[in-house]
Amino acid sequence: MRTEVNQTRINGKYPTGSVYYFGIAYPVREVDGYKVSTERLEARLEFDGSLLMEAAGMLEEFACFLSDEDIHALSDKEILEIIHS
């Protein structure tokens, strides 16, 4: 698994890095040390979690999962509010 995160804001969106899980790239953002990814990755990890220890461990690394649109559009402050709610 490889993770790359870039937090520079470009054109009103927050670019993300990627986590590669079985060859598929899923967007990842880091906000104040919290890892955030998409609901697609969450669904895949939950499905695989009962079969693979790696999936269960990865699932615990993330503070929350957002829609594909929200991970790019929400500000760090908005994501922190979701994490702490």
Secondary structure, DSSP 4 states (H G I P E B T S, - for coil): --EE-----BTTB---EEEEETTEEEEEEEETTEEEEEHHHHHHHHHHHTT-HHHHHHHHHEEEEE-HHHHHHS-HHHHHHHHT-
